[in-house]
Amino acid sequence: MKYKGFFVKITEDNNLIRDNKEKCKGFIIEVFTDESKKYEIDIFSAAVGFEIRNNSIDEAEEFAKDYIDCEEKEYRKMLDEFGM
């Protein structure tokens, strides 16, 4: 998925750990500078019952967009520092 000039890879993961130490279903979300996915600038996760309500790619994509919206200023700063 491409969002605000960043490339986002979303991968299903059934072994996310949260506060209760139990394994949760959800997604690993990676943010890259470009389509080649050579430079990763962030990685985070979204677990069902914590960051997202259901185990759907649509929920994961919306969470990723919201997260990127919050971190966009920092991402842009990183790109400037790396000369990209």
ABEGO torsion letter per residue (X at the ends): XBBGGBBBBBBBBAABBBAAGBBBBEBBBBBBABAAGABBABBBBBBBGBABABBBAAAAAAAAAAAAAAAAAAAAAAAAAAGX
